[in-house]
Amino acid sequence: MALKKSELYSSLWQSCDALRGGMDASQYKDYILFLLFIKYVSDKYAGKPYSPVKIPAGASFASMVAMKGKTDLGDQINKQILAPISKENDFDFGDLDFNDPTKLGSGKEMVDRITNLITIFENPALNFSKNGAADDDILGDAYEYLLREFATLSGKSKGQFYTPAEVSRVISKILDISSAKITPSTTVYDPTCGSGSLLIKVGDEAIARLRSLGHKGVSVTLYGQEKDVQTSGMARMNVVLHDNPTALIYQGNTLTDPKFKTGEALKQFDYVVANPPFSDKRWSTGLDPLHDPFERFQHFGVPPGKQGDYAYLLHIVRSLKSTGRGACILPHGVLFRGNAEAEIRRNLIRKGYIKGIIGLPANLFYGTGIPACIIVIDKELAHTRKGIFLIDASAGFMKDGPKNRLRDQDIHRIVDVFSRQTDVPRFARMVSIEEIEKNDFNLNLPRYIDSQTPEDVQDIAGHLQGGIPVADVDGLQRYWDVCPQLREALFRPNRKGYVNLTIEKSAIKTAIYEHPEFATFITGMNDHFDQWRKARMKSLKALERDCHPKEVIAELAEGLLKHYHDKPLIDAYDIYQHLLDYWAETMQDDCYLIAADGWQAETYRVVELRNGRERDRGWACDLVPKPLIVARYYANEQAEIDDVAVKLEAASAKLAELEEEHGGEEGAYSELDRVNKVNVQARLRELGEDPETKDEAVALKEWLKAKTEEDKLKRKLADLEAALDELAYDKYPTLTIAQIKTLVVEDKWLAALDARIHSEMDRVSQQLTQRVKELAERYDTPLPKLTDRVADLEAKVNGHLERMGFKP
């Protein structure tokens, strides 16, 4: 059975537990990532001639398994695995040392720790010898998952090796690679590639475009350079695990020692992307900028000695072909800082190199909490550029632990707006070079885009004289456009410019929900989803083994977004996010299972390991969970169970009520150490037929009757559940492929999406209800009435005080 994506993540993260304690995340990540790498390349390339990654004899993962438990285990791995792999493939794993007692412990502790780590990667499900594209997706994404988790745990100073995948996706899309004339000779370069995440995302976009043009089995060339030795090794492993082993990743300082050159000049590329260190204070160490042999600062100016942001941006500009496009992540300061940077900014703008700027939310990046921006460079159309397209996307994100993260809908919104270059109020605007020049070439986004949410203004006249301001009601115009008569049903004129609520505040929700126009809108939106559901059902049931889950969700999500793009009151990106959330939670794993095994509803035993002992927790089926089988085939049996469960709950409540009533110090159960069947029966025998204790006996017998009924219902419920469990279990082998598809596509996927999108309709109505109620309450009682009421209450209080002998 295929390993689910989420289970792979969990399995790999368990490996971290084998190392935690002796070192922090920035250190033990290197061991985990190397083990994942060596397992993958051994499974995929060991023993195969002409493979892009060479595995010397005795240096495979199998060799590492054979070393488990040996007293010199760490030393053997260094000499027989690490060193030969590094030498044969020109890999540099930095100071990775499996024989370091300061990190791994000494003696038996080290041996046990490394042995346990190797054992985790022996999981039969982690077999990559027959990897297809979908499996490489899983593995590459798992590597990215580990990088993100390590970056989160590594702290402010050590997480900079990782560019958040969401930001990488934005950059890969805004470069417009999907419509470009990509060829097998297209090149992509990242001069500060870190762990390679950004380079890989852009490369994947280029490769996808290449294959869409009919170039099968070929790839674009990826080039990356990284200053840090350890991090460059991570990048090399990353490109291999993403099935791009021919990528060129070199270690070195890009500014002082660029590795990619054509003769004595910088090599130029089709696409260049980078997330350089923010405001690098040592950028010019070892470099004479005024006499730069690569002429990167000529015609632009030299960046200040302690602000290296523009040094990296100018390196990108110089490294782009005359038709090239690039993107660089930099702190917001580059948009408005003065002096030398102002001069560089002025020259870049005048040459027309800057196509756009995207302001990102704060606290996205590891290693810093400051907000950053993406500067988009386009040389091809520089001579015709009349303006710069600006986006302020600072408000679109979700909280994710200590960091913020762009949601799928945020990414798509940014990409869509940037691609169309259309103005969007409080979000995006095309700004002319003329206007920028009038602002002294200052590109600070708030100068051009007011992204602030309009203030909810309090109306003084409304507070003094009563009445809801018409201006506030007009602010809900998007609702009245859909339901024009609903406005008249909710409000009536008060005086010029003001209205009153026509109904009680408690009836607002009902009035909105039951209004014919609003009911028609909801019905129409439900029908609208049903159209999409029916259209997609066939294609989802047509999925086959070896399908590509990422292509499945891309087509599905784009279709849903398009289906809702012009619908009133509904934000199509919110609908899109519901699908992507469900994909991440459930549907993704299902599609990867189908890609690996086809439409197979296999059951398996659930074994829980607790305190070193295995416990059987029953059976399960991932693709077709038991509740789906029960709902479709055994609804009557489930209804009987539900009925018994209700009766059991009532019986248990009756017991609790009796114990509450008679459990006090003088209650009928006060003589019992504990109220249970044995003690109650024993007490009844003691009481016998004594008339003086008749009431106590009655109460005890009542409890005993209720307890007997509860036990009877518990047994019945257990028997019914066991019978239903057996029926459901026996049903799986009889399921046809068509039945499995119906259960998964209709009863599971589309039913879940239906419920989530219906919740969006509820949210629309709740927003209107809450706003109308808020306005009604705000202006319900004019200030003079409040003043009179305060005076009246004050008089009453004073009267009470006087009667008690106090003078106010």
Sequence and secondary structure as in RCSB ss.txt:
>XXXX:A:sequence
MALKKSELYSSLWQSCDALRGGMDASQYKDYILFLLFIKYVSDKYAGKPYSPVKIPAGASFASMVAMKGKTDLGD
QINKQILAPISKENDFDFGDLDFNDPTKLGSGKEMVDRITNLITIFENPALNFSKNGAADDDILGDAYEYLLREF
ATLSGKSKGQFYTPAEVSRVISKILDISSAKITPSTTVYDPTCGSGSLLIKVGDEAIARLRSLGHKGVSVTLYGQ
EKDVQTSGMARMNVVLHDNPTALIYQGNTLTDPKFKTGEALKQFDYVVANPPFSDKRWSTGLDPLHDPFERFQHF
GVPPGKQGDYAYLLHIVRSLKSTGRGACILPHGVLFRGNAEAEIRRNLIRKGYIKGIIGLPANLFYGTGIPACII
VIDKELAHTRKGIFLIDASAGFMKDGPKNRLRDQDIHRIVDVFSRQTDVPRFARMVSIEEIEKNDFNLNLPRYID
SQTPEDVQDIAGHLQGGIPVADVDGLQRYWDVCPQLREALFRPNRKGYVNLTIEKSAIKTAIYEHPEFATFITGM
NDHFDQWRKARMKSLKALERDCHPKEVIAELAEGLLKHYHDKPLIDAYDIYQHLLDYWAETMQDDCYLIAADGWQ
AETYRVVELRNGRERDRGWACDLVPKPLIVARYYANEQAEIDDVAVKLEAASAKLAELEEEHGGEEGAYSELDRV
NKVNVQARLRELGEDPETKDEAVALKEWLKAKTEEDKLKRKLADLEAALDELAYDKYPTLTIAQIKTLVVEDKWL
AALDARIHSEMDRVSQQLTQRVKELAERYDTPLPKLTDRVADLEAKVNGHLERMGFKP
>XXXX:A:secstr
    HHHHHHHHHHHHHTTTTSS HHHHHHHHHHHHHHHHHHHHHTT TT SS   TT SHHHHHHTTT TTHHH
HIIIIIIHHHHHHHT   TT  TT HHHH STHHHHHHHHHHHHHTT TT   TT  HHHHHHHHHHHHHHHHHH
HHHS TTT TT   HHHHHHHHHHTTGGGS   TT EEEETT TTSHHHHHHHHHHHHHHHHTT TT   EEEEE
ESSHHHHHHHHHHHHHTT TT EEEES TTTS S EETTEE  EEEEEE   TT TTTTTT  GGG TT SSTTT
    TT  HHHHHHHHHHHEEEEEEEEEEEEGGGGT  THHHHHHHHHHHTT EEEEEE  TT STT  S EEEE
EEE TTGGG  EEEEEE TT  EEETTEEE  HHHHHHHHHHHHHT  BTTTEEEEEHHHHHHTTT   GGGT  
 S       HHHHHH  EEHHHHHTTHHHHHH HHHHHHHEEEEETTEEEESS GGGHHHHHHH HHHHHHHHHH
HHHHHHHHHHHHHHHHT  TT  HHHHHHHHHHHHHHHHTT TT  HHHHHHHHHHHIIIIIHHHHHHHHHH S 
   EEEEEEETTEEEEEEEE SSS HHHHHHHH HHHHHHHHHHHHHHHHHHHHHHHHHHHH STTSTTTT SS 
SHHHHHHHHHHHTT GGGHHHHHHHHHHHHHHHHHHHHHHHHHHHHHHHHHHHHHHGGG  HHHHHIIIIIIIII
HHHHHHHHHHHHHHHHHHHHHHHHHHHHTSS HHHHHHHHHHHHHHHHHHHHHTT   
